[in-house]
Amino acid sequence: MVKIAIAGGSGRVARGIIDALVATKKHEIQILTRGETATPGDIPGVTWVKTDYNDKKSLTTILDGVHTLLSFVGGVQDPGSILQKNLIGAAIAAGVQRYAPSEWSSSSIEELPWYAEKGAIREYLKEINKEKKAKYCLFQPGLFVDYWAPADTSTMGTTQELWIDFNKRRAIDIEGKEGIFSLTTMGDLANVVAQAIDYPGEWPVIGGVHGVTTSSSKVLEIGARVQNGKPFDITFLKEEDVRADNIKSPWIPKFENPSLTAEQVEYFSKLILKGSLLSGLTRSWVVSDDWNRLLPDYKFTSAEEFLEKSWAGRA
């Protein structure tokens, strides 16, 4: 048994991993939160600690005795990555043995400007690790296939539309080009992280968690098949138009965020659509199979198997 700290435990990815760790009944788990702490009955076996990520001394005290730190804070809400850098510094000072920064996504940030802070933290960790100060792993599962489950059952929630929309059987794609990406289930990522805690060897720096690598056309083919052969309505855009921000589509996946104005929602929706389409061409979502090789006995669920089960009797 080890003590595990979770920085930011309210998101869906974090909660999926917390649930998998709790299910092992092996470890002491504490969740660092900036808000009011949850009631003890919220998650059995978990304690909540109210945390100020700007207070390095307090952070170091909180992390004292922690073996593994998993981070889900930062990103666009942490310009300059100040909070994550404070967390990393406190982890080193407290003697934390393993650290997973707020990754949980793509292998590259090319064409994904909203992931700029992930790139900054990768470089920061690389720099400070020249002196072997931090043992860390970048957990990278690619895209979560869970986003394409029926809206009322998806573990990823129903708030974010994607350029491939299973619920409305429609899609937007680049004309004459094929987007390539890795798809992994949230359950597989959570199970791999739970097993990684017990892994006796050194964590790899690049921690690819690889379900399957496939193409946009294959996903659309699967989508039609699991919905009784009903084809998707596909809008094809020219690559040069997308790069020029000239989005000629009858619909755009809406980026929902209650803190944004209508104009900001429109701007970010187009930005995310552009990045989603172009990142498929740059293969930014294609991840390695590092953890697959380190955990050879673990059986991953294929995207096709997951979607067939999710949509059975629903289409």
ABEGO torsion letter per residue (X at the ends): XBBBBBBGAABAAAAAAAAAAAAAGABBBBBBBABBBBBAAABBGBBBBBBBAABAAAAAAAABGBABBBBABEEAABBGGAAAAAAAAAAAAAGBABBBBBBGBBABABGBAAAAAAAAAAAAAAAAAAAGABBBBBBBAEBBAAAABBAAABAAEAABBBABBAAAGBBBBBBGBBBBBBBBBAAAAAAAAAAAAABABBBBABBBBBABBBBAAAAAAAAAAAAGGBBBBBBBBBAAAAAAGBBBBABBBBBBBAABBAAAAAAAAAAAAAAAAAAAAAGAABBBAAAAAABAABBBBBAAAAAAAAABGAX
